[in-house]
Amino acid sequence: MVKQKIMPHLWFDQEAKEAAQFYTTIFPDSKVTNFATVQDTPSGDSDIVTFNLAGYSFMAINGGPHFQFNPSISFFVNFDPSRDENAREKLDQLWERLSQGGTALMPLQEYPFSKRYGWIQDKYGLTWQLILTNPEGEVRPFIVPSMMYVQDMCGKAEEASDFYLSVFNDSSRGEIARYPVGMKPDKEGTLMFTDFALEKQWFAAMDSAGPHAFQFNEAISLLVRCENQEEIDYYWKKLSSDPNAEQCGWLKDPYGVSWQIWPTAMGEMMANGTKEQMDRLTKAFLQMKKFDIEKLKEAYQGK
C-alpha cells in the first residue's frame, strides 16, 4: 500500500469528532486513528482528529465558524463492479447514509459517463461523488479528492494539474477528457475531467463555467507530510503564492487551493505530548508561518 504523503484536512466549526465517528461507521474498514486537543488557539480549544476511511487518511479540526465546505473540493468514491459484484448495492447504501440531512447536487441515476452516479452534500456540508466505475479502465483507488476550477479559475484545471505534477515526485497524468463544442457555458477544449497521481496518490480536476457561488477556501486543505526541514522548505517555496495567506504551516497556491506543509514530527509530538508539552508546542507554532522543526522540538522539550 502506498504511504499517503498528502492528506485532506477538513475544517469544522465544532463537529470534527462527531463527523469522524459518523464517516467511520458508514464507510467500510474505517476507524478513528488519533485524537488530540490543542488548547488556547485563536479559536479556543481545538480538537484534532485523524481517521481512516477504507484505507484513506483524513485529518479534521474544530477551528470555529470561519470556513464552510463547498463543492470546489469533493471526494470521488469509486465502486468497481469488476472487483465487487455488490458494488452497485454498496454505492446505493452509502448514498442513503450520506443523504440523511444532506442535499443531492446531482441526483443518483445513470449518466453518459456512468451507469450509476450521484453528487451529494452531506449534513456537514462535505461533498461526495459516488460513481460506478467502468471496469475496463485502469483501477483507481476507492477515494479520490477532486478539485473543480470555477469563476476566475475556470479554464485553469489543466495548467494547475501540470503545476502539481511538476512539484511532486512519482507523478503521472491519467485520463483526460475535454469539453466538446456546444457545451456552453463551458468552453471547448477546457477540462471536463482529468485525473493524475502525485506521490502515487490519485487526484482529479475539472473546469466548470457554470454560475457557481463558491470557490476554493481553507475549509478543505491538502496537508503534505514532510520528514525533514529540507522537504518543508522545498514545498513551501514551490507552492506558496500569497505571503498574506501564510500562517501556521498554511499557504495558498497560485490557483487558490490551500495547502499545509506539515512535519511528521509534529504529529508524533501531538500524539504523545503531556499537557505542558502541548501548550509549549502550540504557543511556538502559532507564531510561525513556515514550520521550523528544530524550534518546534525545542519548545516541546522546554528548551
N, C-alpha and C positions, 0 to 999 in steps of 0.2 A: 504494500500500500504506500502511495506517495505521501511523504510527510508534508503537511499543509503549511506552506510558507505564508500564505495570505489568508486572513480570517475576517469575514464580515463582522463588523462591530455595530450593534444596534443600540440606539439611544432612546430609552424610555423615560417618561416622566417619573412614575413610581412603580411600574408594573414589571420590571425586569425579571424578578424571581418568579412571579406568578406566570408570566408568559413562557419562561423557560420550562416550567413544570407542565404547562399546557402542551407546548410543542413536543416535549419528550414523551408525553402519553399518547399522542396521536400519530407520531412518526415511528416506523419500525426500528428496532435495535438502537434505541436512543437513551441518553442519560445526562443528568447534570454532572459535570466533572469537577467543578470547583466553585466555591462561593467565598467572597471576601467583602468586608465593609471598609471603605475609606472614609475617614471622619474629617470634619471641618473643611470641606471643599467649598468653593463659592456657591454650590447648590445644596450645602448642608452635608449630611452623611449620605454617601453613595454606595449602594450595593453593586458589586461587580460579579457577574455570573458567567461562567463558561459552560457550554453544553454541546453535546454531540448529537446530531440527527443523522441516523443511518450512515455513520462514518464520516460526517462532515461537521467541522467545528465552527461554532459561533461564540462571540463574546457579547454580553449585554450589560448595560449600566443604567442605574437610576440617576439621571442627570438633571431632573426638573423639566419644566414645560417649554424649553427653549426651541426644540426642533420637533417637527412632526413627520412621520413617514409619508411617503408618496410613491407613485408608481415609477419614478425615474430610475430607481434600482429595485428590481424584483428578483424572485428566485424561481427558475425553472425546476420543476420536479418531473423527471423523466421516467415513465413507466414503459418498460420494454417487453412487448409480448413474446419476443423470441427467447427471453431469459426467464419469463414468469408467465405461465398460462393464465394466471388470475390477475394479470396486470390491469385490465380494464376495471374489474370489480374493486381492486385496491385503490385505483385512481378515484373511482366514484365514492368510496368510503372516506378517503382523505378530504375530498371536496366537500362532502357533507359536514365533516367536523370543522373544517376551516370556514364554512359558510355560516356557522352559528354566530349570530351577531355581526356578521360581515356583509359585504356588498359585492355582487358579481360585476366586474368591469367588462368582461366578455363572457357570455353565457356558455355553459358546458354543453358542447354539441360537436357535430362534425364540421370541419373547415377544409378548404382546399389543401392545406398543408398537414392535416392530421385527421384521423378517424374520430378522435376524441380529444378535445382541448377546451380549457376554460381559464380565465384570469380572475382571481378572487382577491379582494382586500379583506383581510381577517378583522376580528373585533379590536385588535390593537393597531390597525392601520397598515400592517405589513402586507405586501402583495406577493402572490404566488401564481405561477403559470404552470398548471398541471397539464401534461401532454402525453398522449400515447404515441411513442416514437416509432419511426419507420425502422423495422428490424434489419433492413438491408444495409443501412449505413454503418459507419464505424461506431462502436459502442461509446456512449458518453456516460459520465457519472450521473448518479441519481439526482444530485442537487447542483445547479449551475447558476451563479449570480449573473444577472443580465442588466446592462445599462442602456437606457433609452435617451437619446440625444434630441432635445426639443428646444423650442424657442430660438435664441440666438446661437445655440449649439447644434441645431438641426443641420444635417449635411456633414457633420464632423465625425461621425462614428468610425469611418474608415481611417481618417487621419489619427484619431485618438487611439484606436486599436493598434495601428502601426507604431505609434509612440510607445505604448505599453510593451509591445513586442521588442522594441529596441532597448528598453530599460531592464527587462527581466531575463534571466537565463532560462535555458530549457524551454524556449518559447516557439510556438508554431501557429500558423493560421489553419483553421479547419474549413468549414463551409463558408460560402459567401453567396448571397442572393441579393440582386439589385431590383429596385422598383422599375417596372416597365413604363412605357408611355401610357398615359391615360389613367394614372392612379392619383390624380390631384386630390389634395394639395401637395402630395409627395412628388418630389422632382425626379424625373427619370435619371437612373444611374446611382442615386443615393442608396444607402444600405437598408434593405428590408430586413436583412438578418445576416449576421456573421458570428462565428464562434472562433475562439482562439485559446491557446494554452500558454499560461505564464507559470514558470517553475513547475511545469507539467500539471497545472491546475486549470480547469476549463472555465472560461467566462464567455458571455455572449454580449452582443451590442447591436443596436438598431437605431435608425433615424426615424423620427415621426414629425411631420409638419403640421399635424392637427392643432387645434386651438387649446393646447394644454395650459392649465393654470398653475403648473408646478415646474420645478427644475431641481437639479442636484442640490442637496443640502447635507448638513452634518448628521442627520438622523441615522443614515447608514454610511459608514466609512469603511475603508478597506485597511485592515491592520496588517502590517508587514513585520513578521517576527525576525529579529536580527540577532545574530550570535555575538557580534562584537561591534566596537565603535566604528571600525572601518566600513562595515555594512551600513550602519546608521548614517554616516557621513555621505556615503555613495547615494543611497536612496533619497536622502534629504536634498542633496544638490540636484539630482536628476528630476525629481517630481515637483518640488515646491516652485510655485509661480507667483505667489502673492504674500509678501512679507507680513501684511496685516492679518493674514489667516493663520500665521504660525503661532502655536501655543500648546504647551504640554504635550509635545510629540505629534501634534496635529499639523497638517498642511493641506493646501488645495493645489491641484494640478492645473495645467493650462485650460482644461475643459470643465473645471468646476467641481470635479469629483474630490471628495475629502479622503485623505489617507492618514493613517497613524504609523509612524516609524517607531517601533516598539522593541526594546531589548528583552530577549527571553529571560534574562536575569531578573528583570522587574517582576515578571510573572512568578518566578520562583520565590522572590522575597515576599510578594503579596500572599502567596500560598502558605508560607511558613513563619511569617513575622509575628512577633508579640505586638501588643497594642502600642507600646513605646516605639518599637522599630517602625511600625506602620505610620505613626504620627510623624516621625522624623523624615521618613521616605516621602510622605505626602507633602510636607512642607517644602522639601527640596524640589520635587518635580513640578509643583505648582508655579515655581519661579522660573522654570526652564521653557524655552521654545523647543530647540532640538535637544534630545536627551543626551546627557553625558554620563556614561555608565559608571565611570570611576567615582564621580561626585555622588551619584545615587547610592553606590555601595558604601561610600564613606558616611553618608547621612544615616543609612540603615544601621551601620555598625557603631554609630555615635562618635565618630572621629572628628 
